Structure formats: structure tokens, C-alpha cells
């Protein structure tokens, strides 16, 4: 993100007034630029693939495909934009599930406008962003290891699971790419997403985690 190349933003929300208000806020910023608006999950997928935005703001409660379903579909299609949930729901299950499915942050619509814009800018720079009161919810939820482990495993796509198994065998990205007949870049994207879903920081942790699951005899692994 720089003065010459503002970060591109796609807004997904089924409330036109919310989209209009957020657009007006973003238009005041030199380093953010709204390039598209979607009012449904399906439209969001189409625009994300055609516009390739840097950042997507995604509502949770929408008619038809909800935000979590949309998020899952976006990640399964390889959309690697930063995706920030922007919603009124502060349910701990919604927060945790969004992060598990690959969201890069979770913000509440009742935030002060200036604070919201700052969080979006931080997200573009690669930071995980959360509304302050949600941080403790997430921390508490992640301390329930087994239930969250099962849900995390279930959130992986079949391709992510394939890659995780090969990581557990010690294969490099290049060897995984050769094994699955995909590009190195595609492997990197999948690795990034699966680490985020499993709340792990490195390939080493992912390998240890996977070997541990296999030793438990989990049906999916």
C-alpha cells in the first residue's frame, strides 16, 4: 500500500446504506479505494475473482449465502485477499468460526468510524484485526482445545488436507507442488490458509499437529 497504489477494497453487505456510508468514509482516505460492492455471497465470489481486491469487508448475516458460507467459498476458490468480517454479531462461535475459515479479522459495525478505518488499514498491511471486546472471546474459545481442534480440521478443504498430510511427511513446497501437480505459489497460498485455520504459526507446528491427529486415529486424517 502506497500513495501511488491505494489498496483496493470490495465491500460485501446486503444493506445499501451501510455500503454507501462505508464508501464515503473510505473515499476520504488516499490509501484505500473501493473498487466494487456486492449485495450477496454469490455476487461477492464473482467480483472477488474478477476484481482481485486487496481487501474484502464481509457481512455475516446476509440473505441466501451468509458470511461464513461466503468466506468458506472464497477461500476454497483460492481468493487470497485480506477478508475482514464486518458485522453486528459478537457471538463467540461466529468469531471463532470466521477465524477458523480464514478471516483475517472480525470487526463490529458499532465501532467509531475513525477506528474502523484504522483497522482496515492495519488489515491491508497484514495484521489480524479484531474489535477490542472480541479479543477475550477469541482467547477464551481457543482454550477449549479438543472441540476447536475438531472444528478446525473440519474447516479444511480437501486440497488443504492433502497439503497438510504432505507437510507432515516433511515435504517442501516445491515437492508438494510436484506431487499434486500445482504451482509453488498455489501451495504457498494453501499453506497460509491452513495455518490460519488451525491457529498455527509455522509449517513445523503444522507437521507436529498433523502427526498428533494421525496418532489419535482421526477419521479424516
TORKOL-4160 file (C-alpha; in steps of 0.2 Angstrom, whole numbers, padded with zeros to 4 digits, m for minus):
221
<pt num="1" X="0000" Y="0000" Z="0000"/>
<pt num="2" X="0007" Y="0017" Z="m0005"/>
<pt num="3" X="0002" Y="0034" Z="m0011"/>
<pt num="4" X="0003" Y="0029" Z="m0029"/>
<pt num="5" X="m0006" Y="0012" Z="m0027"/>
<pt num="6" X="m0020" Y="0013" Z="m0014"/>
<pt num="7" X="m0026" Y="m0004" Z="m0008"/>
<pt num="8" X="m0042" Y="m0009" Z="m0017"/>
<pt num="9" X="m0057" Y="m0014" Z="m0007"/>
<pt num="10" X="m0073" Y="m0024" Z="m0011"/>
<pt num="11" X="m0087" Y="m0022" Z="0001"/>
<pt num="12" X="m0100" Y="m0036" Z="0004"/>
<pt num="13" X="m0116" Y="m0032" Z="0013"/>
<pt num="14" X="m0134" Y="m0033" Z="0009"/>
<pt num="15" X="m0138" Y="m0016" Z="0016"/>
<pt num="16" X="m0136" Y="m0002" Z="0003"/>
<pt num="17" X="m0135" Y="0011" Z="0017"/>
<pt num="18" X="m0121" Y="0003" Z="0025"/>
<pt num="19" X="m0111" Y="0001" Z="0009"/>
<pt num="20" X="m0114" Y="0019" Z="0005"/>
<pt num="21" X="m0108" Y="0025" Z="0022"/>
<pt num="22" X="m0093" Y="0015" Z="0022"/>
<pt num="23" X="m0089" Y="0020" Z="0004"/>
<pt num="24" X="m0090" Y="0038" Z="0009"/>
<pt num="25" X="m0078" Y="0035" Z="0024"/>
<pt num="26" X="m0065" Y="0026" Z="0013"/>
<pt num="27" X="m0066" Y="0039" Z="m0001"/>
<pt num="28" X="m0058" Y="0051" Z="0012"/>
<pt num="29" X="m0043" Y="0040" Z="0013"/>
<pt num="30" X="m0029" Y="0042" Z="0000"/>
<pt num="31" X="m0023" Y="0024" Z="0003"/>
<pt num="32" X="m0039" Y="0015" Z="0001"/>
<pt num="33" X="m0050" Y="0013" Z="m0014"/>
<pt num="34" X="m0067" Y="0005" Z="m0016"/>
<pt num="35" X="m0067" Y="m0005" Z="m0032"/>
<pt num="36" X="m0083" Y="m0014" Z="m0030"/>
<pt num="37" X="m0099" Y="m0018" Z="m0020"/>
<pt num="38" X="m0108" Y="m0034" Z="m0018"/>
<pt num="39" X="m0125" Y="m0037" Z="m0010"/>
<pt num="40" X="m0125" Y="m0056" Z="m0009"/>
<pt num="41" X="m0112" Y="m0070" Z="m0007"/>
<pt num="42" X="m0113" Y="m0076" Z="m0025"/>
<pt num="43" X="m0110" Y="m0058" Z="m0031"/>
<pt num="44" X="m0096" Y="m0057" Z="m0019"/>
<pt num="45" X="m0087" Y="m0073" Z="m0026"/>
<pt num="46" X="m0089" Y="m0066" Z="m0044"/>
<pt num="47" X="m0082" Y="m0049" Z="m0040"/>
<pt num="48" X="m0068" Y="m0056" Z="m0030"/>
<pt num="49" X="m0062" Y="m0067" Z="m0044"/>
<pt num="50" X="m0064" Y="m0053" Z="m0057"/>
<pt num="51" X="m0058" Y="m0038" Z="m0047"/>
<pt num="52" X="m0044" Y="m0047" Z="m0037"/>
<pt num="53" X="m0046" Y="m0034" Z="m0022"/>
<pt num="54" X="m0033" Y="m0032" Z="m0009"/>
<pt num="55" X="m0046" Y="m0031" Z="0005"/>
<pt num="56" X="m0064" Y="m0038" Z="0007"/>
<pt num="57" X="m0076" Y="m0032" Z="0020"/>
<pt num="58" X="m0089" Y="m0046" Z="0023"/>
<pt num="59" X="m0105" Y="m0045" Z="0032"/>
<pt num="60" X="m0110" Y="m0060" Z="0042"/>
<pt num="61" X="m0129" Y="m0060" Z="0041"/>
<pt num="62" X="m0135" Y="m0060" Z="0023"/>
<pt num="63" X="m0150" Y="m0067" Z="0014"/>
<pt num="64" X="m0145" Y="m0083" Z="0004"/>
<pt num="65" X="m0127" Y="m0087" Z="0007"/>
<pt num="66" X="m0122" Y="m0080" Z="0024"/>
<pt num="67" X="m0105" Y="m0073" Z="0028"/>
<pt num="68" X="m0097" Y="m0089" Z="0034"/>
<pt num="69" X="m0103" Y="m0098" Z="0019"/>
<pt num="70" X="m0096" Y="m0084" Z="0008"/>
<pt num="71" X="m0080" Y="m0084" Z="0017"/>
<pt num="72" X="m0078" Y="m0103" Z="0015"/>
<pt num="73" X="m0082" Y="m0102" Z="m0004"/>
<pt num="74" X="m0070" Y="m0088" Z="m0007"/>
<pt num="75" X="m0055" Y="m0097" Z="0002"/>
<pt num="76" X="m0059" Y="m0113" Z="m0007"/>
<pt num="77" X="m0058" Y="m0104" Z="m0024"/>
<pt num="78" X="m0041" Y="m0098" Z="m0019"/>
<pt num="79" X="m0046" Y="m0079" Z="m0016"/>
<pt num="80" X="m0031" Y="m0073" Z="m0006"/>
<pt num="81" X="m0037" Y="m0055" Z="m0002"/>
<pt num="82" X="m0037" Y="m0050" Z="0016"/>
<pt num="83" X="m0055" Y="m0054" Z="0022"/>
<pt num="84" X="m0062" Y="m0044" Z="0037"/>
<pt num="85" X="m0079" Y="m0049" Z="0044"/>
<pt num="86" X="m0089" Y="m0033" Z="0047"/>
<pt num="87" X="m0105" Y="m0037" Z="0057"/>
<pt num="88" X="m0116" Y="m0034" Z="0072"/>
<pt num="89" X="m0114" Y="m0051" Z="0079"/>
<pt num="90" X="m0102" Y="m0053" Z="0094"/>
<pt num="91" X="m0106" Y="m0072" Z="0096"/>
<pt num="92" X="m0091" Y="m0081" Z="0102"/>
<pt num="93" X="m0095" Y="m0096" Z="0090"/>
<pt num="94" X="m0096" Y="m0084" Z="0075"/>
<pt num="95" X="m0080" Y="m0075" Z="0079"/>
<pt num="96" X="m0070" Y="m0092" Z="0081"/>
<pt num="97" X="m0078" Y="m0100" Z="0066"/>
<pt num="98" X="m0074" Y="m0085" Z="0055"/>
<pt num="99" X="m0056" Y="m0085" Z="0060"/>
<pt num="100" X="m0055" Y="m0104" Z="0058"/>
<pt num="101" X="m0062" Y="m0102" Z="0040"/>
<pt num="102" X="m0049" Y="m0090" Z="0035"/>
<pt num="103" X="m0055" Y="m0072" Z="0040"/>
<pt num="104" X="m0041" Y="m0060" Z="0043"/>
<pt num="105" X="m0051" Y="m0050" Z="0056"/>
<pt num="106" X="m0068" Y="m0048" Z="0064"/>
<pt num="107" X="m0074" Y="m0030" Z="0067"/>
<pt num="108" X="m0091" Y="m0024" Z="0074"/>
<pt num="109" X="m0102" Y="m0011" Z="0065"/>
<pt num="110" X="m0104" Y="m0001" Z="0081"/>
<pt num="111" X="m0085" Y="0004" Z="0080"/>
<pt num="112" X="m0081" Y="0023" Z="0079"/>
<pt num="113" X="m0079" Y="0027" Z="0060"/>
<pt num="114" X="m0061" Y="0033" Z="0063"/>
<pt num="115" X="m0056" Y="0017" Z="0072"/>
<pt num="116" X="m0064" Y="0006" Z="0059"/>
<pt num="117" X="m0054" Y="0014" Z="0045"/>
<pt num="118" X="m0038" Y="0012" Z="0055"/>
<pt num="119" X="m0042" Y="m0006" Z="0057"/>
<pt num="120" X="m0045" Y="m0009" Z="0039"/>
<pt num="121" X="m0028" Y="0000" Z="0035"/>
<pt num="122" X="m0019" Y="m0012" Z="0048"/>
<pt num="123" X="m0028" Y="m0027" Z="0039"/>
<pt num="124" X="m0021" Y="m0022" Z="0022"/>
<pt num="125" X="m0003" Y="m0021" Z="0030"/>
<pt num="126" X="m0005" Y="m0040" Z="0035"/>
<pt num="127" X="m0011" Y="m0038" Z="0053"/>
<pt num="128" X="m0025" Y="m0048" Z="0061"/>
<pt num="129" X="m0038" Y="m0035" Z="0067"/>
<pt num="130" X="m0051" Y="m0038" Z="0080"/>
<pt num="131" X="m0064" Y="m0026" Z="0089"/>
<pt num="132" X="m0056" Y="m0024" Z="0106"/>
<pt num="133" X="m0070" Y="m0033" Z="0116"/>
<pt num="134" X="m0069" Y="m0048" Z="0105"/>
<pt num="135" X="m0051" Y="m0052" Z="0109"/>
<pt num="136" X="m0055" Y="m0060" Z="0126"/>
<pt num="137" X="m0069" Y="m0070" Z="0117"/>
<pt num="138" X="m0057" Y="m0077" Z="0105"/>
<pt num="139" X="m0044" Y="m0081" Z="0118"/>
<pt num="140" X="m0056" Y="m0090" Z="0129"/>
<pt num="141" X="m0063" Y="m0100" Z="0115"/>
<pt num="142" X="m0046" Y="m0106" Z="0109"/>
<pt num="143" X="m0043" Y="m0113" Z="0126"/>
<pt num="144" X="m0056" Y="m0126" Z="0123"/>
<pt num="145" X="m0043" Y="m0137" Z="0113"/>
<pt num="146" X="m0052" Y="m0153" Z="0108"/>
<pt num="147" X="m0068" Y="m0146" Z="0102"/>
<pt num="148" X="m0059" Y="m0132" Z="0092"/>
<pt num="149" X="m0047" Y="m0145" Z="0085"/>
<pt num="150" X="m0061" Y="m0155" Z="0078"/>
<pt num="151" X="m0070" Y="m0140" Z="0071"/>
<pt num="152" X="m0053" Y="m0133" Z="0064"/>
<pt num="153" X="m0050" Y="m0150" Z="0055"/>
<pt num="154" X="m0067" Y="m0150" Z="0048"/>
<pt num="155" X="m0065" Y="m0132" Z="0041"/>
<pt num="156" X="m0050" Y="m0138" Z="0030"/>
<pt num="157" X="m0054" Y="m0140" Z="0011"/>
<pt num="158" X="m0049" Y="m0157" Z="0004"/>
<pt num="159" X="m0034" Y="m0149" Z="m0005"/>
<pt num="160" X="m0028" Y="m0141" Z="0011"/>
<pt num="161" X="m0029" Y="m0158" Z="0020"/>
<pt num="162" X="m0019" Y="m0166" Z="0006"/>
<pt num="163" X="m0005" Y="m0152" Z="0008"/>
<pt num="164" X="m0006" Y="m0154" Z="0027"/>
<pt num="165" X="m0003" Y="m0173" Z="0026"/>
<pt num="166" X="0012" Y="m0169" Z="0014"/>
<pt num="167" X="0019" Y="m0156" Z="0026"/>
<pt num="168" X="0018" Y="m0169" Z="0040"/>
<pt num="169" X="0029" Y="m0181" Z="0029"/>
<pt num="170" X="0042" Y="m0167" Z="0028"/>
<pt num="171" X="0040" Y="m0162" Z="0010"/>
<pt num="172" X="0044" Y="m0144" Z="0005"/>
<pt num="173" X="0033" Y="m0133" Z="m0005"/>
<pt num="174" X="0042" Y="m0137" Z="m0021"/>
<pt num="175" X="0040" Y="m0156" Z="m0018"/>
<pt num="176" X="0022" Y="m0154" Z="m0013"/>
<pt num="177" X="0018" Y="m0144" Z="m0029"/>
<pt num="178" X="0026" Y="m0158" Z="m0039"/>
<pt num="179" X="0016" Y="m0171" Z="m0030"/>
<pt num="180" X="0000" Y="m0163" Z="m0033"/>
<pt num="181" X="0004" Y="m0155" Z="m0050"/>
<pt num="182" X="0000" Y="m0137" Z="m0045"/>
<pt num="183" X="0012" Y="m0122" Z="m0044"/>
<pt num="184" X="0023" Y="m0117" Z="m0029"/>
<pt num="185" X="0013" Y="m0101" Z="m0027"/>
<pt num="186" X="m0003" Y="m0111" Z="m0026"/>
<pt num="187" X="0005" Y="m0122" Z="m0012"/>
<pt num="188" X="0010" Y="m0106" Z="m0003"/>
<pt num="189" X="m0007" Y="m0099" Z="m0003"/>
<pt num="190" X="m0015" Y="m0115" Z="0004"/>
<pt num="191" X="m0002" Y="m0117" Z="0017"/>
<pt num="192" X="m0005" Y="m0099" Z="0023"/>
<pt num="193" X="m0024" Y="m0103" Z="0024"/>
<pt num="194" X="m0022" Y="m0119" Z="0033"/>
<pt num="195" X="m0010" Y="m0112" Z="0046"/>
<pt num="196" X="m0023" Y="m0098" Z="0049"/>
<pt num="197" X="m0037" Y="m0110" Z="0051"/>
<pt num="198" X="m0028" Y="m0121" Z="0063"/>
<pt num="199" X="m0021" Y="m0106" Z="0073"/>
<pt num="200" X="m0003" Y="m0112" Z="0070"/>
<pt num="201" X="0012" Y="m0101" Z="0066"/>
<pt num="202" X="0023" Y="m0112" Z="0056"/>
<pt num="203" X="0025" Y="m0127" Z="0045"/>
<pt num="204" X="0034" Y="m0136" Z="0059"/>
<pt num="205" X="0019" Y="m0133" Z="0071"/>
<pt num="206" X="0008" Y="m0139" Z="0057"/>
<pt num="207" X="0018" Y="m0155" Z="0054"/>
<pt num="208" X="0018" Y="m0159" Z="0073"/>
<pt num="209" X="m0001" Y="m0155" Z="0074"/>
<pt num="210" X="m0005" Y="m0167" Z="0060"/>
<pt num="211" X="0006" Y="m0181" Z="0066"/>
<pt num="212" X="m0003" Y="m0179" Z="0083"/>
<pt num="213" X="m0020" Y="m0180" Z="0074"/>
<pt num="214" X="m0015" Y="m0196" Z="0064"/>
<pt num="215" X="m0009" Y="m0204" Z="0080"/>
<pt num="216" X="m0026" Y="m0201" Z="0088"/>
<pt num="217" X="m0034" Y="m0211" Z="0073"/>
<pt num="218" X="m0045" Y="m0196" Z="0067"/>
<pt num="219" X="m0056" Y="m0202" Z="0053"/>
<pt num="220" X="m0052" Y="m0188" Z="0041"/>
<pt num="221" X="m0033" Y="m0189" Z="0043"/>
